Amino acid sequence: MLRDVQFELRLAERMSRLGTETAFEVLNRARALERQGKDIIHLEIGEPDFDTPQNVIEAGVEAMRAGWTHYGPSAGYPELRQAIADEVGRSRGVKVAAEEVVVVPGGKPIIFFSILALIDQGDEVIYPNPGFPIYESMINYVGGRAVPVRLREEKDFTLEANELSHLITDQTKLIILNSPQNPTGGTLTKRDIEQIAAAIGDRNIFVLSDEIYSRLIFEGQHHSIISELGFKDRTILLDGFSKSYAMTGWRMGYGVMRADLAMQIARLMTNSNSCTASFTQVAGIEALRGDQGSVDLMRLEFQRRREMFVAGLNRIKGFSCRMPKGAFYVFPNITATGWQSKRLADALLEEAGVACLSGTSFGEFGEGYLRFSVANSMENLQRALERIEQWISRKVN
Ligand SMILES: Cc1ncc(COP(=O)(O)O)c(C=O)c1O
């Protein structure tokens, strides 16, 4: 007879190496506090507070009605791949063919699949720290060696070629760049990119260039390493629809890479998702080819908010904040408050009703900073500043 026994969950060892994105945990904690009746201002999650542009919604709805509800090719529909190739070719000044594009459900799967496809046990991957936590998580998950390159406030959080060149070894297989950057809002100038390209030289190292915030740049222009001579074949350019077109929930992003690697990433798609949702892809064509007015409006609004919020933070005792050049985050230095980042972020959530992230959610070099997303209304951002200021005036002397 079968007994009623408790079965132990026996996970694969690699699961102990998988990290996370704290933004979702903080969001859950904030929601739990809201259920208890607390009023929370959400500055933790990195998603535009705008709705998807109407022309894109219409295209998606129309596509569903027209029967775009079936499986499609693993690498994406040829028309969308071509539209992406045209857009990336135009904006980055390189020739891109449709076969060099893979459409996936969000920008994140390009990180997941690139690391799965390229990194073996012991291979070294250099990545920005503070930086998007999924890089480190995935490198560790596949058994790679995660090698952080520190982004420094005094260098405006740029990734310095000099520091990078000291970290490159014979084991380096991949270097991750991210501009505009999450969480610092730092950007790489043309000169930075040239120096990084020179530091890599002609080594057979791939670059994963995460450009998901490429349309959200407030000062200067966006530059990509894919445009540098000799880098087209060694670059995986990640971009997508989530941030530029306020389409986070649609789940669609893409990678641009040499065609032989694109075929391998498509094999990973076949093994995992089969394909990106078909009607979503039709909406993607409209997003790229239709009116771009809403992208410009969103960027201008983020710019206004960033200016107001940074000025407000700089008036708060113990905070000092640089003006980010891109993305929709601000990353103040809070060391002068005397508080550690995680404790301060927890206290602001629980006692001041402002949800933000500890800089350490983005790696060890994020200690001493907090990340606020300005993807919230001017009014809420102003209320958040008042709450933080009041709380600090009580707790920090
Ligand atoms: C730097 C960076 N890369 C990639 C992503 C993933 O974007 P998506 O929602 O399209 O998967 C994010 C999302 O926050 C991000 O900040």
Ligand as a Chemical Component Dictionary entry (heavy atoms), coordinates in Angstrom:
data_LIG
# 
_chem_comp.id                   LIG 
_chem_comp.type                 NON-POLYMER 
_chem_comp.pdbx_formal_charge   0 
_chem_comp.three_letter_code    LIG 
# 
loop_
_chem_comp_atom.comp_id 
_chem_comp_atom.atom_id 
_chem_comp_atom.alt_atom_id 
_chem_comp_atom.type_symbol 
_chem_comp_atom.charge 
_chem_comp_atom.model_Cartn_x 
_chem_comp_atom.model_Cartn_y 
_chem_comp_atom.model_Cartn_z 
_chem_comp_atom.pdbx_ordinal 
LIG C1 C1 C 0 19.338 46.533 -19.597 1  
LIG C2 C2 C 0 18.127 45.719 -19.897 2  
LIG N1 N1 N 0 18.204 44.754 -20.819 3  
LIG C3 C3 C 0 17.143 43.990 -21.127 4  
LIG C4 C4 C 0 15.933 44.152 -20.488 5  
LIG C5 C5 C 0 14.797 43.235 -20.826 6  
LIG O1 O1 O 0 13.798 43.803 -21.537 7  
LIG P1 P1 P 0 12.485 42.972 -21.950 8  
LIG O2 O2 O 0 11.406 43.386 -21.004 9  
LIG O3 O3 O 0 12.211 43.361 -23.360 10 
LIG O4 O4 O 0 12.803 41.516 -21.821 11 
LIG C6 C6 C 0 15.807 45.140 -19.508 12 
LIG C7 C7 C 0 14.541 45.314 -18.767 13 
LIG O5 O5 O 0 14.444 45.908 -17.745 14 
LIG C8 C8 C 0 16.937 45.953 -19.210 15 
LIG O6 O6 O 0 16.880 46.915 -18.278 16 
# 
loop_
_chem_comp_bond.comp_id 
_chem_comp_bond.atom_id_1 
_chem_comp_bond.atom_id_2 
_chem_comp_bond.value_order 
_chem_comp_bond.pdbx_ordinal 
LIG C1 C2 SING 1  
LIG C2 N1 SING 2  
LIG C2 C8 DOUB 3  
LIG N1 C3 DOUB 4  
LIG C3 C4 SING 5  
LIG C4 C5 SING 6  
LIG C4 C6 DOUB 7  
LIG C5 O1 SING 8  
LIG O1 P1 SING 9  
LIG P1 O2 DOUB 10 
LIG P1 O3 SING 11 
LIG P1 O4 SING 12 
LIG C6 C7 SING 13 
LIG C6 C8 SING 14 
LIG C7 O5 DOUB 15 
LIG C8 O6 SING 16 
# 
